């Protein structure tokens, strides 16, 4: 996988917020992968990183995604 196609995390959120962010970025033509620990989703746990969702995009689109989301 080339450096440009590697996925990078642009935002960390809870499940519901991550789904909304995914939809927003995809509406702008940016492909998104949500990465999360399944135990957090199944049991609703939000401790020590469980329950957090990493919003990941291709490296070449990371800056554009951050601008859309309004994060630095």
C-alpha positions in Angstrom: 0.0 0.0 0.0 1.4 3.4 -1.0 1.9 6.2 1.5 -1.0 8.2 0.0 -3.4 5.2 0.3 -2.5 4.5 4.0 -5.4 5.3 6.3 -4.9 7.9 9.0 -7.2 8.9 11.9 -8.7 12.3 11.5 -11.2 12.2 14.4 -12.1 10.1 17.4 -15.7 10.0 18.5 -18.4 7.8 20.0 -20.4 5.4 17.7 -23.3 7.7 16.8 -21.2 10.8 16.2 -18.8 8.7 14.1 -21.6 7.5 11.9 -22.7 11.1 11.3 -19.1 12.2 10.5 -18.8 9.2 8.1 -21.9 10.3 6.2 -20.7 13.9 6.0 -17.3 13.0 4.7 -18.7 10.5 2.2 -21.1 13.1 0.9 -18.0 15.1 0.0 -16.5 12.1 -1.9 -14.0 11.0 0.9 -14.0 7.3 1.6 -14.1 6.5 5.3 -13.3 3.5 7.5 -14.6 3.4 11.1 -12.3 1.5 13.4 -13.5 0.4 16.8 -13.3 -2.3 19.4 -16.3 -4.6 19.1 -16.7 -5.1 22.8 -17.3 -1.4 23.3 -20.1 -1.5 20.7 -21.7 -4.7 22.0 -21.6 -3.8 25.7 -21.8 -0.1 25.5 -18.6 0.3 27.4 -16.8 3.7 27.2 -13.7 3.1 29.4 -10.0 3.0 28.5 -10.7 3.5 24.8 -13.5 1.0 24.5 -16.4 2.7 22.9 -14.4 5.2 21.0 -14.4 5.1 17.2 -11.5 6.2 15.0 -12.6 7.9 11.8 -10.0 7.0 9.2 -9.5 8.3 5.7 -6.8 7.9 3.0 -3.7 10.0 3.9 -3.9 12.1 0.7 -7.4 13.3 1.8 -6.7 13.8 5.5 -6.2 17.6 5.4 -9.4 18.0 3.3 -11.4 15.8 5.8 -10.1 17.8 8.8 -11.1 21.1 7.1 -14.6 19.8 6.5 -14.8 18.7 10.1 -13.3 21.9 11.4 -10.5 20.2 13.3 -6.8 21.2 13.3 
